Each structure stands twice: as C-alpha cells, then as structure tokens.
C-alpha cells in the first residue's frame, strides 16, 4: 500500500477502561481499522493525564489508576479515514477525537 504525500491523522483519546461489548474499545477501533484495510494503527498508553472531568489518571505506584489515558493514532487518506468515522462516532461516548492534515515522508512495508 502506498500513501500519498498528504494524508489525515486521526487521534482518538480515551481511557483504558472504555469498552466495546466484551473487549477494550481501543482494540475494537484497531480491529475495525484493519477490517477496513486502513494503512495501520497504533495505540499509545499514557503515564499521566486528565480529561474533561479533570480527574488525574496516573501510573504512579502510590496512585495506581485503572483507567490510564490511551491514544489511538491512524494515518491514512481522507477517504479511508471517513470509512472509520461512523464506527468512532457510534462507539466513542467519552473522550476526544481529532483530525489533522499531515505530510507523509515515508511509509514502507518490511
């Protein structure tokens, strides 16, 4: 698969405890992106953060959080990202979803 020089970055900020049926929501998003043949997806786990509720979520030993912040990042064409957005809209009930234009420098398999 080849990505054009300009693409779109989708970021979904959510908590680790967010669920989709019987699996973590971040996993459901990645699997849906794969099902739709998107270029790839990465889940990043934060060590500290807060969201709209202003509650701190931390990986510190003294304040173990069961809901660490996560970011799912997906870069692809606008057309392909648009295929995923209905799923995101339906299943992300708490969190933040952003889109931005990005410049692709290199994307290679193997």
Backbone as CSV, one residue per row, in Angstrom:
resi,resn,N_x,N_y,N_z,CA_x,CA_y,CA_z,C_x,C_y,C_z
1,UNK,0.846,-1.184,0.000,0.000,0.000,0.000,0.885,1.238,0.000
2,UNK,0.510,2.220,-0.766,1.251,3.469,-0.818,0.328,4.592,-0.361
3,UNK,0.862,5.425,0.521,0.114,6.591,0.971,0.540,7.799,0.164
4,UNK,-0.383,8.695,-0.129,0.001,9.931,-0.813,0.815,10.803,0.129
5,UNK,1.450,11.826,-0.429,2.281,12.710,0.387,1.462,13.420,1.457
6,UNK,0.222,13.762,1.155,-0.633,14.368,2.167,-1.684,13.347,2.592
7,UNK,-1.866,13.254,3.896,-2.811,12.287,4.456,-3.495,12.923,5.657
8,UNK,-4.263,12.119,6.367,-5.000,12.604,7.537,-4.609,11.752,8.739
9,UNK,-4.395,12.422,9.866,-4.105,11.751,11.130,-5.357,11.808,11.994
10,UNK,-5.870,10.639,12.332,-6.992,10.517,13.252,-6.425,10.144,14.614
11,UNK,-6.789,10.907,15.637,-6.400,10.582,17.006,-7.656,10.416,17.837
12,UNK,-7.699,9.321,18.584,-8.808,9.074,19.498,-8.212,8.981,20.898
13,UNK,-8.562,9.940,21.751,-8.110,9.963,23.133,-9.204,9.328,23.988
14,UNK,-8.867,8.306,24.730,-9.858,7.643,25.560,-9.191,7.014,26.774
15,UNK,-9.989,6.489,27.659,-9.473,5.822,28.842,-9.313,4.335,28.606
16,UNK,-8.376,3.756,29.328,-8.085,2.334,29.190,-9.294,1.459,29.535
17,UNK,-10.181,1.960,30.375,-11.328,1.159,30.802,-12.504,1.224,29.826
18,UNK,-12.430,2.067,28.790,-13.526,2.157,27.811,-13.694,0.807,27.113
19,UNK,-14.938,0.364,26.999,-15.217,-0.962,26.457,-16.126,-0.908,25.228
20,UNK,-15.986,-1.917,24.407,-16.896,-2.155,23.280,-17.306,-3.618,23.390
21,UNK,-18.521,-3.872,23.731,-19.035,-5.207,24.034,-18.106,-5.904,25.022
22,UNK,-17.410,-6.950,24.614,-16.592,-7.707,25.559,-15.090,-7.441,25.437
23,UNK,-14.703,-6.380,24.741,-13.263,-6.104,24.569,-12.980,-4.624,24.794
24,UNK,-11.718,-4.283,25.032,-11.372,-2.866,25.178,-11.712,-2.089,23.900
25,UNK,-12.184,-0.858,24.064,-12.570,-0.040,22.911,-11.388,0.221,21.993
26,UNK,-10.201,0.457,22.548,-9.036,0.709,21.696,-8.774,-0.487,20.780
27,UNK,-8.973,-1.692,21.284,-8.774,-2.896,20.480,-9.831,-2.982,19.377
28,UNK,-11.065,-2.660,19.714,-12.150,-2.677,18.720,-11.878,-1.675,17.606
29,UNK,-11.335,-0.496,17.953,-11.023,0.521,16.940,-9.937,0.010,15.996
30,UNK,-8.881,-0.576,16.558,-7.782,-1.090,15.737,-8.279,-2.222,14.832
31,UNK,-9.077,-3.120,15.378,-9.599,-4.230,14.568,-10.524,-3.736,13.453
32,UNK,-11.321,-2.712,13.744,-12.194,-2.134,12.714,-11.356,-1.465,11.623
33,UNK,-10.301,-0.760,12.018,-9.410,-0.132,11.035,-8.765,-1.193,10.140
34,UNK,-8.374,-2.296,10.732,-7.778,-3.390,9.952,-8.805,-3.991,9.005
35,UNK,-10.023,-4.200,9.506,-11.112,-4.739,8.676,-11.381,-3.852,7.470
36,UNK,-11.242,-2.529,7.652,-11.479,-1.574,6.565,-10.241,-1.351,5.695
37,UNK,-9.173,-2.116,5.944,-7.920,-2.045,5.177,-7.229,-0.696,5.266
38,UNK,-7.286,-0.057,6.433,-6.556,1.187,6.616,-5.062,0.888,6.694
39,UNK,-4.244,1.892,6.529,-2.801,1.711,6.416,-2.162,1.165,7.694
40,UNK,-2.717,1.477,8.850,-2.162,0.994,10.109,-2.730,1.768,11.272
41,UNK,-2.491,1.267,12.466,-2.976,1.916,13.678,-1.996,1.647,14.809
42,UNK,-1.878,2.599,15.707,-1.013,2.457,16.872,-1.768,2.932,18.099
43,UNK,-1.631,2.184,19.197,-2.220,2.579,20.470,-1.078,2.973,21.402
44,UNK,-1.158,4.188,21.928,-0.153,4.707,22.845,-0.763,4.796,24.238
45,UNK,-0.036,4.325,25.244,-0.530,4.341,26.620,0.169,5.457,27.380
46,UNK,-0.636,6.332,27.944,-0.088,7.455,28.701,0.232,7.077,30.139
47,UNK,1.167,7.799,30.733,1.504,7.556,32.138,0.851,8.569,33.063
48,UNK,0.333,9.654,32.484,-0.323,10.677,33.281,-1.221,11.494,32.369
49,UNK,-2.397,11.834,32.846,-3.279,12.665,32.050,-4.573,12.969,32.767
50,UNK,-5.357,13.867,32.174,-6.709,14.136,32.648,-7.532,14.568,31.459
51,UNK,-8.842,14.418,31.600,-9.740,14.763,30.513,-10.772,15.765,30.955
52,UNK,-11.940,15.706,30.336,-12.999,16.678,30.583,-13.457,16.692,32.039
53,UNK,-13.327,15.548,32.730,-13.749,15.504,34.133,-12.687,16.046,35.091
54,UNK,-11.506,16.389,34.572,-10.372,16.927,35.337,-9.804,15.958,36.371
55,UNK,-10.193,14.705,36.324,-9.646,13.708,37.241,-8.303,13.220,36.705
56,UNK,-7.283,13.202,37.568,-5.945,12.756,37.171,-5.917,11.232,37.067
57,UNK,-5.341,10.748,35.984,-5.121,9.321,35.772,-3.607,9.147,35.716
58,UNK,-3.061,8.319,36.613,-1.614,8.237,36.754,-1.141,6.799,36.849
59,UNK,0.080,6.564,36.386,0.715,5.248,36.502,1.638,5.194,37.713
60,UNK,1.647,6.232,38.544,2.490,6.237,39.734,2.041,5.146,40.694
61,UNK,2.989,4.526,41.357,2.713,3.411,42.261,1.736,3.808,43.370
62,UNK,1.896,4.991,43.946,1.061,5.401,45.069,-0.358,5.773,44.659
63,UNK,-0.577,5.997,43.389,-1.921,6.360,42.945,-2.285,5.578,41.681
64,UNK,-2.207,4.255,41.785,-2.477,3.415,40.615,-3.858,3.682,40.047
65,UNK,-3.895,3.978,38.785,-5.148,4.222,38.089,-5.501,2.989,37.276
66,UNK,-6.754,2.638,37.286,-7.212,1.531,36.453,-7.721,2.041,35.116
67,UNK,-7.515,3.331,34.881,-8.048,3.954,33.671,-7.012,4.907,33.082
68,UNK,-5.854,4.372,32.721,-4.800,5.213,32.158,-5.239,5.781,30.810
69,UNK,-4.697,6.957,30.453,-5.058,7.546,29.165,-4.437,6.771,28.007
70,UNK,-5.197,6.650,26.930,-4.733,5.998,25.703,-4.999,6.909,24.524
71,UNK,-4.159,6.790,23.504,-4.377,7.489,22.245,-4.249,6.463,21.126
72,UNK,-5.274,6.376,20.297,-5.218,5.544,19.094,-4.913,6.487,17.942
73,UNK,-3.829,6.205,17.211,-3.453,7.043,16.068,-3.527,6.233,14.785
74,UNK,-4.154,6.834,13.785,-4.284,6.199,12.475,-4.021,7.250,11.407
75,UNK,-3.103,6.948,10.485,-2.806,7.844,9.365,-3.214,7.143,8.082
76,UNK,-4.015,7.818,7.292,-4.441,7.254,6.012,-5.013,8.388,5.163
77,UNK,-5.573,8.036,4.028,-6.216,9.034,3.175,-7.509,9.509,3.838
78,UNK,-7.973,10.683,3.442,-9.239,11.197,3.971,-10.365,10.214,3.674
79,UNK,-10.363,9.668,2.475,-11.401,8.722,2.060,-11.451,7.507,2.990
80,UNK,-10.295,6.945,3.326,-10.263,5.767,4.195,-10.617,6.114,5.635
81,UNK,-10.138,7.250,6.118,-10.482,7.683,7.477,-11.992,7.893,7.576
82,UNK,-12.593,8.447,6.533,-14.042,8.677,6.517,-14.832,7.374,6.667
83,UNK,-14.268,6.259,6.225,-14.934,4.968,6.382,-14.997,4.532,7.845
84,UNK,-14.016,4.959,8.621,-13.930,4.572,10.032,-14.725,5.499,10.948
85,UNK,-14.934,6.736,10.535,-15.565,7.726,11.411,-16.959,7.339,11.921
86,UNK,-17.817,6.698,11.143,-19.116,6.294,11.718,-18.965,5.342,12.913
87,UNK,-18.006,4.422,12.834,-17.746,3.498,13.944,-17.264,4.282,15.168
88,UNK,-16.347,5.231,14.942,-15.825,6.065,16.036,-16.964,6.859,16.657
89,UNK,-17.769,7.478,15.820,-18.871,8.308,16.304,-19.861,7.491,17.131
90,UNK,-20.125,6.285,16.714,-21.092,5.437,17.406,-20.565,4.887,18.732
91,UNK,-19.259,4.580,18.796,-18.740,3.830,19.943,-17.905,4.633,20.931
92,UNK,-17.416,5.790,20.555,-16.639,6.611,21.495,-17.610,7.578,22.169
93,UNK,-18.045,7.206,23.363,-19.015,8.045,24.082,-18.327,9.037,25.012
94,UNK,-17.102,8.740,25.433,-16.306,9.657,26.255,-14.918,9.734,25.655
95,UNK,-14.378,10.928,25.589,-13.042,11.090,25.054,-12.980,12.250,24.082
96,UNK,-11.951,12.262,23.278,-11.712,13.328,22.313,-11.269,12.687,21.014
97,UNK,-11.810,13.169,19.914,-11.438,12.672,18.589,-10.978,13.872,17.770
98,UNK,-9.778,13.771,17.194,-9.255,14.875,16.389,-8.811,14.359,15.019
99,UNK,-8.829,15.264,14.058,-8.327,15.003,12.706,-7.398,16.141,12.333
100,UNK,-6.287,15.813,11.696,-5.417,16.867,11.182,-4.723,16.381,9.916
101,UNK,-4.442,17.320,9.060,-3.706,17.007,7.844,-2.238,16.822,8.195
102,UNK,-1.624,15.802,7.605,-0.212,15.520,7.849,0.499,15.296,6.527
103,UNK,1.797,15.465,6.569,2.645,15.206,5.403,3.365,13.891,5.631
104,UNK,3.179,12.942,4.733,3.809,11.628,4.858,5.189,11.689,4.207
105,UNK,6.201,11.369,4.991,7.577,11.355,4.483,7.952,9.984,3.950
106,UNK,7.582,8.951,4.712,7.946,7.600,4.312,6.944,6.617,4.891
107,UNK,6.536,5.630,4.097,5.659,4.555,4.557,6.014,3.318,3.755
108,UNK,6.667,2.355,4.400,7.114,1.151,3.704,6.784,-0.083,4.513
109,UNK,6.532,-1.160,3.834,6.303,-2.445,4.475,7.591,-3.235,4.436
110,UNK,7.843,-3.991,5.520,9.009,-4.881,5.549,10.215,-4.102,5.727
